[in-house]
Amino acid sequence: MTDSEMLDRACHLVEALVFASPEPVKPSAIAELLKAQSVAVATEEAIEAVRALYADHAIEMVLVAGGWQFRTRPEYAPALTKVVEKPRRLSRGAMETLAIVAYHQPCTRAEIEAIRGVSLGQAVLDALLEDSLIAPKGRKEVPGRPVLWGTTAHFLESFALPDLAALPRREDFLLDRASTEAEDDAPDGSAVGGTEQTG
């Protein structure tokens, strides 16, 4: 088998594995498959071959939650909104809670409530648990030993993040908010681009 044929074989194996897997495929699983099939191609080279294969397709292979997965390219999402069932949307309270957990994990319920400034309803916690976006991460060594909460691999998958380091910086949120508030306080009440701000 020539080097070109070997790379083609590796590309097809990785393509098949990622397509068949319901979860993101870890590089270690790809390496194991290539080794089991006696394909002497580096894991990274095989992955790049698949990504190149789909370069001009409506789907792409992306790194999420530390593994590789096929996803629809963002530019095609608007065309699918009316024909593909959308997942349940989280409430504002649930999104705020999820953001706090993501940036402050591991954190306790009391810490979440202190940051939000309101009590954390059980329904919000249940919704995040039901969607597998957060999970218990042990207990804090303080009186009462409250549960510590953190995000899950499914959280990374849901937001197409390779890892937690890819979260937007909190400072960017503060700058965006300050900019929006400044626009809201403008004398004519208009916002940039003529879009009315509500909320």
WOSULWO-V130827 format. One record per helix or strand of 3 or more residues. SS is the DSSP state (@ for helix, = for strand). FROM is the first residue (numbers start at 1). TO is the last residue. If there is no record, write none. Layout:
BEGIN
SS_FROM_TO + SS_FROM_TO
END
This chain:
BEGIN
@_3_20 + @_27_36 + @_43_53 + =_59_64 + =_67_72 + @_74_80 + @_92_104 + @_109_116 + @_122_130 + =_134_139 + =_147_151 + @_153_158 + @_164_166 + @_170_184 + @_192_194
END
